[in-house]
Amino acid sequence: MEIAAAVIGIGLPGGAAVEVEDRAYEGSLDRRKASLIQSRRFLAQFTA
């Protein structure tokens, strides 16, 4: 979290990439989509 806060704090332009590498989300497209939704919720706390 400290890295994300620092990057946003200095106003670095650009996007973020989310890679699904957790085995808990393997096996189906729905599981991978769930991981991206979870990632989005986590990253939302750092965006306006």
Secondary structure, 3 states (H helix, E strand, C coil): CHHHHHHHHCCCCCCCCCCCCCHHHCCCHHHHHHHHHHHHHHHHCCCC
